[in-house]
Amino acid sequence: MALMPEYEFRTIQFPRGTTRSSIRQELADHAEYGHWELHRLVVYLGGVQKAWLRRKIIRVPRPSSLPSRVR
């Protein structure tokens, strides 16, 4: 049975009146430099926009025993 991937989340809130192009640029910067992906974007009645970003948590399994030194 495969394990479900684990994600870490980040929330960004954009105030009312923020232009689409500046929101798009901000989300693109997070995606390019922080490896975040857009999970959800909600526009509230007051005009505030809230975006949830996520990225996978990559866990490296520990070796069961340390390798012996090769001489």
Biopython code that builds the backbone (N, CA, C, O; Angstrom):
import numpy as np
from Bio.PDB.StructureBuilder import StructureBuilder

atoms = [
    (1, "MET", "N", (0.842, -1.182, 0.000)),
    (1, "MET", "CA", (0.000, 0.000, 0.000)),
    (1, "MET", "C", (0.887, 1.244, 0.000)),
    (1, "MET", "O", (1.790, 1.369, 0.827)),
    (2, "ALA", "N", (0.628, 2.150, -0.920)),
    (2, "ALA", "CA", (1.456, 3.347, -1.053)),
    (2, "ALA", "C", (1.058, 4.385, 0.000)),
    (2, "ALA", "O", (-0.120, 4.537, 0.325)),
    (3, "LEU", "N", (2.043, 5.083, 0.515)),
    (3, "LEU", "CA", (1.779, 6.139, 1.478)),
    (3, "LEU", "C", (1.328, 7.395, 0.753)),
    (3, "LEU", "O", (1.774, 7.672, -0.360)),
    (4, "MET", "N", (0.446, 8.151, 1.386)),
    (4, "MET", "CA", (-0.001, 9.421, 0.829)),
    (4, "MET", "C", (1.120, 10.447, 1.010)),
    (4, "MET", "O", (1.777, 10.472, 2.050)),
    (5, "PRO", "N", (1.336, 11.281, 0.011)),
    (5, "PRO", "CA", (2.391, 12.296, 0.171)),
    (5, "PRO", "C", (2.007, 13.315, 1.242)),
    (5, "PRO", "O", (0.835, 13.657, 1.401)),
    (6, "GLU", "N", (3.000, 13.785, 1.964)),
    (6, "GLU", "CA", (2.779, 14.813, 2.978)),
    (6, "GLU", "C", (3.135, 16.165, 2.377)),
    (6, "GLU", "O", (4.081, 16.286, 1.598)),
    (7, "TYR", "N", (2.364, 17.177, 2.750)),
    (7, "TYR", "CA", (2.570, 18.520, 2.228)),
    (7, "TYR", "C", (2.760, 19.508, 3.374)),
    (7, "TYR", "O", (2.259, 19.310, 4.481)),
    (8, "GLU", "N", (3.490, 20.566, 3.080)),
    (8, "GLU", "CA", (3.540, 21.703, 3.987)),
    (8, "GLU", "C", (2.789, 22.826, 3.283)),
    (8, "GLU", "O", (2.829, 22.938, 2.058)),
    (9, "PHE", "N", (2.106, 23.652, 4.063)),
    (9, "PHE", "CA", (1.241, 24.679, 3.504)),
    (9, "PHE", "C", (1.699, 26.068, 3.910)),
    (9, "PHE", "O", (2.308, 26.255, 4.963)),
    (10, "ARG", "N", (1.397, 27.033, 3.063)),
    (10, "ARG", "CA", (1.663, 28.447, 3.338)),
    (10, "ARG", "C", (0.439, 29.232, 2.860)),
    (10, "ARG", "O", (-0.108, 28.956, 1.792)),
    (11, "THR", "N", (0.023, 30.197, 3.649)),
    (11, "THR", "CA", (-1.134, 31.026, 3.307)),
    (11, "THR", "C", (-0.665, 32.443, 2.996)),
    (11, "THR", "O", (0.131, 33.028, 3.731)),
    (12, "ILE", "N", (-1.173, 32.976, 1.902)),
    (12, "ILE", "CA", (-0.869, 34.354, 1.512)),
    (12, "ILE", "C", (-2.193, 35.081, 1.352)),
    (12, "ILE", "O", (-3.119, 34.566, 0.724)),
    (13, "GLN", "N", (-2.284, 36.279, 1.920)),
    (13, "GLN", "CA", (-3.505, 37.067, 1.825)),
    (13, "GLN", "C", (-3.222, 38.338, 1.038)),
    (13, "GLN", "O", (-2.252, 39.049, 1.305)),
    (14, "PHE", "N", (-4.085, 38.612, 0.062)),
    (14, "PHE", "CA", (-3.947, 39.801, -0.779)),
    (14, "PHE", "C", (-5.084, 40.761, -0.443)),
    (14, "PHE", "O", (-6.249, 40.363, -0.461)),
    (15, "PRO", "N", (-4.767, 42.013, -0.136)),
    (15, "PRO", "CA", (-5.816, 42.968, 0.221)),
    (15, "PRO", "C", (-6.685, 43.349, -0.979)),
    (15, "PRO", "O", (-6.320, 43.127, -2.133)),
    (16, "ARG", "N", (-7.817, 43.916, -0.674)),
    (16, "ARG", "CA", (-8.732, 44.390, -1.706)),
    (16, "ARG", "C", (-8.027, 45.417, -2.584)),
    (16, "ARG", "O", (-7.292, 46.273, -2.092)),
    (17, "GLY", "N", (-8.257, 45.320, -3.868)),
    (17, "GLY", "CA", (-7.658, 46.273, -4.795)),
    (17, "GLY", "C", (-6.338, 45.812, -5.390)),
    (17, "GLY", "O", (-5.774, 46.494, -6.246)),
    (18, "THR", "N", (-5.845, 44.678, -4.951)),
    (18, "THR", "CA", (-4.613, 44.144, -5.532)),
    (18, "THR", "C", (-4.908, 43.678, -6.950)),
    (18, "THR", "O", (-5.893, 42.976, -7.182)),
    (19, "THR", "N", (-4.071, 44.059, -7.888)),
    (19, "THR", "CA", (-4.323, 43.716, -9.295)),
    (19, "THR", "C", (-4.026, 42.241, -9.555)),
    (19, "THR", "O", (-3.221, 41.612, -8.868)),
    (20, "ARG", "N", (-4.699, 41.720, -10.561)),
    (20, "ARG", "CA", (-4.479, 40.317, -10.933)),
    (20, "ARG", "C", (-3.035, 40.061, -11.335)),
    (20, "ARG", "O", (-2.469, 39.015, -11.016)),
    (21, "SER", "N", (-2.449, 41.012, -12.030)),
    (21, "SER", "CA", (-1.075, 40.810, -12.500)),
    (21, "SER", "C", (-0.095, 40.738, -11.335)),
    (21, "SER", "O", (0.853, 39.954, -11.379)),
    (22, "SER", "N", (-0.307, 41.544, -10.289)),
    (22, "SER", "CA", (0.607, 41.482, -9.146)),
    (22, "SER", "C", (0.398, 40.196, -8.341)),
    (22, "SER", "O", (1.360, 39.641, -7.809)),
    (23, "ILE", "N", (-0.846, 39.715, -8.245)),
    (23, "ILE", "CA", (-1.104, 38.430, -7.578)),
    (23, "ILE", "C", (-0.460, 37.308, -8.369)),
    (23, "ILE", "O", (0.178, 36.424, -7.797)),
    (24, "ARG", "N", (-0.626, 37.341, -9.683)),
    (24, "ARG", "CA", (-0.041, 36.313, -10.535)),
    (24, "ARG", "C", (1.479, 36.302, -10.422)),
    (24, "ARG", "O", (2.088, 35.234, -10.371)),
    (25, "GLN", "N", (2.095, 37.483, -10.383)),
    (25, "GLN", "CA", (3.547, 37.576, -10.256)),
    (25, "GLN", "C", (4.022, 37.030, -8.921)),
    (25, "GLN", "O", (5.025, 36.319, -8.860)),
    (26, "GLU", "N", (3.304, 37.360, -7.843)),
    (26, "GLU", "CA", (3.663, 36.866, -6.510)),
    (26, "GLU", "C", (3.581, 35.336, -6.444)),
    (26, "GLU", "O", (4.477, 34.682, -5.909)),
    (27, "LEU", "N", (2.507, 34.777, -6.989)),
    (27, "LEU", "CA", (2.347, 33.319, -6.982)),
    (27, "LEU", "C", (3.388, 32.644, -7.876)),
    (27, "LEU", "O", (3.884, 31.566, -7.549)),
    (28, "ALA", "N", (3.717, 33.276, -8.999)),
    (28, "ALA", "CA", (4.738, 32.719, -9.895)),
    (28, "ALA", "C", (6.109, 32.726, -9.224)),
    (28, "ALA", "O", (6.884, 31.785, -9.397)),
    (29, "ASP", "N", (6.419, 33.777, -8.460)),
    (29, "ASP", "CA", (7.695, 33.832, -7.739)),
    (29, "ASP", "C", (7.788, 32.721, -6.697)),
    (29, "ASP", "O", (8.829, 32.076, -6.567)),
    (30, "HIS", "N", (6.712, 32.497, -5.959)),
    (30, "HIS", "CA", (6.709, 31.419, -4.965)),
    (30, "HIS", "C", (6.862, 30.057, -5.639)),
    (30, "HIS", "O", (7.539, 29.172, -5.116)),
    (31, "ALA", "N", (6.235, 29.898, -6.791)),
    (31, "ALA", "CA", (6.314, 28.623, -7.500)),
    (31, "ALA", "C", (7.724, 28.384, -8.050)),
    (31, "ALA", "O", (8.254, 27.276, -7.967)),
    (32, "GLU", "N", (8.314, 29.424, -8.605)),
    (32, "GLU", "CA", (9.626, 29.259, -9.245)),
    (32, "GLU", "C", (10.756, 29.117, -8.235)),
    (32, "GLU", "O", (11.616, 28.250, -8.387)),
    (33, "TYR", "N", (10.762, 29.954, -7.215)),
    (33, "TYR", "CA", (11.901, 29.972, -6.301)),
    (33, "TYR", "C", (11.697, 29.126, -5.047)),
    (33, "TYR", "O", (12.673, 28.688, -4.437)),
    (34, "GLY", "N", (10.449, 28.890, -4.653)),
    (34, "GLY", "CA", (10.202, 28.121, -3.437)),
    (34, "GLY", "C", (9.604, 26.762, -3.700)),
    (34, "GLY", "O", (9.364, 26.001, -2.763)),
    (35, "HIS", "N", (9.352, 26.434, -4.979)),
    (35, "HIS", "CA", (8.769, 25.154, -5.383)),
    (35, "HIS", "C", (7.389, 24.934, -4.772)),
    (35, "HIS", "O", (7.031, 23.809, -4.424)),
    (36, "TRP", "N", (6.619, 26.008, -4.645)),
    (36, "TRP", "CA", (5.258, 25.927, -4.128)),
    (36, "TRP", "C", (4.305, 25.768, -5.298)),
    (36, "TRP", "O", (4.592, 26.217, -6.408)),
    (37, "GLU", "N", (3.159, 25.121, -5.046)),
    (37, "GLU", "CA", (2.102, 25.027, -6.047)),
    (37, "GLU", "C", (0.814, 25.566, -5.427)),
    (37, "GLU", "O", (0.608, 25.479, -4.217)),
    (38, "LEU", "N", (-0.042, 26.119, -6.272)),
    (38, "LEU", "CA", (-1.296, 26.692, -5.798)),
    (38, "LEU", "C", (-2.248, 25.564, -5.436)),
    (38, "LEU", "O", (-2.545, 24.703, -6.265)),
    (39, "HIS", "N", (-2.725, 25.568, -4.199)),
    (39, "HIS", "CA", (-3.668, 24.553, -3.732)),
    (39, "HIS", "C", (-5.096, 25.087, -3.800)),
    (39, "HIS", "O", (-6.001, 24.384, -4.248)),
    (40, "ARG", "N", (-5.298, 26.321, -3.361)),
    (40, "ARG", "CA", (-6.634, 26.897, -3.336)),
    (40, "ARG", "C", (-6.538, 28.416, -3.333)),
    (40, "ARG", "O", (-5.617, 28.989, -2.752)),
    (41, "LEU", "N", (-7.490, 29.056, -3.983)),
    (41, "LEU", "CA", (-7.590, 30.517, -3.987)),
    (41, "LEU", "C", (-9.043, 30.876, -3.743)),
    (41, "LEU", "O", (-9.931, 30.416, -4.461)),
    (42, "VAL", "N", (-9.288, 31.702, -2.724)),
    (42, "VAL", "CA", (-10.647, 32.095, -2.347)),
    (42, "VAL", "C", (-10.747, 33.612, -2.390)),
    (42, "VAL", "O", (-9.872, 34.320, -1.892)),
    (43, "VAL", "N", (-11.826, 34.098, -2.991)),
    (43, "VAL", "CA", (-12.111, 35.527, -3.005)),
    (43, "VAL", "C", (-13.289, 35.753, -2.058)),
    (43, "VAL", "O", (-14.374, 35.214, -2.275)),
    (44, "TYR", "N", (-13.077, 36.540, -1.019)),
    (44, "TYR", "CA", (-14.106, 36.809, -0.025)),
    (44, "TYR", "C", (-14.963, 37.999, -0.448)),
    (44, "TYR", "O", (-14.602, 38.739, -1.363)),
    (45, "LEU", "N", (-16.100, 38.177, 0.225)),
    (45, "LEU", "CA", (-17.058, 39.231, -0.136)),
    (45, "LEU", "C", (-16.448, 40.627, -0.088)),
    (45, "LEU", "O", (-16.798, 41.469, -0.915)),
    (46, "GLY", "N", (-15.564, 40.893, 0.838)),
    (46, "GLY", "CA", (-14.947, 42.204, 0.954)),
    (46, "GLY", "C", (-13.896, 42.478, -0.108)),
    (46, "GLY", "O", (-13.367, 43.588, -0.172)),
    (47, "GLY", "N", (-13.583, 41.504, -0.933)),
    (47, "GLY", "CA", (-12.584, 41.673, -1.977)),
    (47, "GLY", "C", (-11.221, 41.121, -1.615)),
    (47, "GLY", "O", (-10.316, 41.109, -2.450)),
    (48, "VAL", "N", (-11.059, 40.660, -0.375)),
    (48, "VAL", "CA", (-9.785, 40.074, 0.045)),
    (48, "VAL", "C", (-9.635, 38.713, -0.620)),
    (48, "VAL", "O", (-10.587, 37.934, -0.681)),
    (49, "GLN", "N", (-8.439, 38.433, -1.117)),
    (49, "GLN", "CA", (-8.153, 37.140, -1.735)),
    (49, "GLN", "C", (-7.136, 36.408, -0.883)),
    (49, "GLN", "O", (-6.150, 36.989, -0.430)),
    (50, "LYS", "N", (-7.386, 35.130, -0.672)),
    (50, "LYS", "CA", (-6.505, 34.311, 0.151)),
    (50, "LYS", "C", (-6.076, 33.103, -0.672)),
    (50, "LYS", "O", (-6.908, 32.411, -1.260)),
    (51, "ALA", "N", (-4.781, 32.861, -0.706)),
    (51, "ALA", "CA", (-4.236, 31.747, -1.477)),
    (51, "ALA", "C", (-3.524, 30.786, -0.534)),
    (51, "ALA", "O", (-2.776, 31.197, 0.353)),
    (52, "TRP", "N", (-3.775, 29.493, -0.746)),
    (52, "TRP", "CA", (-3.063, 28.451, -0.012)),
    (52, "TRP", "C", (-2.107, 27.777, -0.985)),
    (52, "TRP", "O", (-2.512, 27.283, -2.038)),
    (53, "LEU", "N", (-0.838, 27.765, -0.616)),
    (53, "LEU", "CA", (0.196, 27.123, -1.424)),
    (53, "LEU", "C", (0.647, 25.858, -0.702)),
    (53, "LEU", "O", (0.583, 25.781, 0.525)),
    (54, "ARG", "N", (1.097, 24.879, -1.456)),
    (54, "ARG", "CA", (1.590, 23.654, -0.836)),
    (54, "ARG", "C", (2.809, 23.154, -1.593)),
    (54, "ARG", "O", (3.004, 23.445, -2.773)),
    (55, "ARG", "N", (3.618, 22.393, -0.874)),
    (55, "ARG", "CA", (4.737, 21.686, -1.508)),
    (55, "ARG", "C", (4.965, 20.390, -0.747)),
    (55, "ARG", "O", (4.694, 20.285, 0.449)),
    (56, "LYS", "N", (5.469, 19.416, -1.478)),
    (56, "LYS", "CA", (5.682, 18.101, -0.885)),
    (56, "LYS", "C", (6.823, 18.135, 0.114)),
    (56, "LYS", "O", (7.834, 18.810, -0.083)),
    (57, "ILE", "N", (6.635, 17.394, 1.182)),
    (57, "ILE", "CA", (7.716, 17.180, 2.140)),
    (57, "ILE", "C", (8.415, 15.900, 1.714)),
    (57, "ILE", "O", (7.805, 14.832, 1.685)),
    (58, "ILE", "N", (9.682, 16.009, 1.388)),
    (58, "ILE", "CA", (10.448, 14.848, 0.936)),
    (58, "ILE", "C", (11.263, 14.338, 2.105)),
    (58, "ILE", "O", (12.143, 15.027, 2.621)),
    (59, "ARG", "N", (10.961, 13.138, 2.505)),
    (59, "ARG", "CA", (11.677, 12.532, 3.623)),
    (59, "ARG", "C", (12.610, 11.450, 3.078)),
    (59, "ARG", "O", (12.194, 10.572, 2.322)),
    (60, "VAL", "N", (13.854, 11.531, 3.472)),
    (60, "VAL", "CA", (14.842, 10.556, 3.044)),
    (60, "VAL", "C", (14.927, 9.488, 4.123)),
    (60, "VAL", "O", (15.183, 9.801, 5.286)),
    (61, "PRO", "N", (14.715, 8.232, 3.751)),
    (61, "PRO", "CA", (14.784, 7.180, 4.774)),
    (61, "PRO", "C", (16.207, 7.021, 5.304)),
    (61, "PRO", "O", (17.182, 7.102, 4.556)),
    (62, "ARG", "N", (16.297, 6.794, 6.605)),
    (62, "ARG", "CA", (17.602, 6.593, 7.218)),
    (62, "ARG", "C", (18.077, 5.178, 6.934)),
    (62, "ARG", "O", (17.280, 4.241, 6.933)),
    (63, "PRO", "N", (19.351, 5.024, 6.698)),
    (63, "PRO", "CA", (19.871, 3.658, 6.519)),
    (63, "PRO", "C", (19.797, 2.910, 7.850)),
    (63, "PRO", "O", (19.959, 3.499, 8.918)),
    (64, "SER", "N", (19.549, 1.605, 7.766)),
    (64, "SER", "CA", (19.406, 0.822, 8.995)),
    (64, "SER", "C", (20.726, 0.710, 9.750)),
    (64, "SER", "O", (20.740, 0.644, 10.979)),
    (65, "SER", "N", (21.811, 0.687, 9.028)),
    (65, "SER", "CA", (23.118, 0.666, 9.685)),
    (65, "SER", "C", (24.094, 1.483, 8.847)),
    (65, "SER", "O", (23.949, 1.598, 7.630)),
    (66, "LEU", "N", (25.058, 2.029, 9.501)),
    (66, "LEU", "CA", (26.052, 2.835, 8.799)),
    (66, "LEU", "C", (27.001, 1.910, 8.041)),
    (66, "LEU", "O", (27.373, 0.850, 8.546)),
    (67, "PRO", "N", (27.392, 2.309, 6.829)),
    (67, "PRO", "CA", (28.324, 1.468, 6.086)),
    (67, "PRO", "C", (29.714, 1.464, 6.731)),
    (67, "PRO", "O", (30.152, 2.452, 7.321)),
    (68, "SER", "N", (30.377, 0.344, 6.600)),
    (68, "SER", "CA", (31.729, 0.258, 7.163)),
    (68, "SER", "C", (32.702, 1.021, 6.259)),
    (68, "SER", "O", (32.465, 1.179, 5.062)),
    (69, "ARG", "N", (33.775, 1.478, 6.844)),
    (69, "ARG", "CA", (34.758, 2.233, 6.083)),
    (69, "ARG", "C", (35.546, 1.307, 5.164)),
    (69, "ARG", "O", (35.936, 0.205, 5.550)),
    (70, "VAL", "N", (35.766, 1.766, 3.970)),
    (70, "VAL", "CA", (36.574, 1.015, 3.024)),
    (70, "VAL", "C", (37.984, 1.581, 3.059)),
    (70, "VAL", "O", (38.176, 2.792, 2.949)),
    (71, "ARG", "N", (38.970, 0.707, 3.211)),
    (71, "ARG", "CA", (40.364, 1.170, 3.261)),
    (71, "ARG", "C", (41.111, 0.809, 2.020)),
    (71, "ARG", "O", (42.294, 1.124, 1.897)),
]
sb = StructureBuilder()
sb.init_structure("model")
sb.init_model(0)
sb.init_chain("A")
sb.init_seg("    ")
for serial, (resi, resn, name, xyz) in enumerate(atoms, 1):
    if name == "N":
        sb.init_residue(resn, " ", resi, " ")
    sb.init_atom(name, np.array(xyz, "f"), 0.0, 1.0, " ", f" {name:<3s}", serial, name[0])
structure = sb.get_structure()
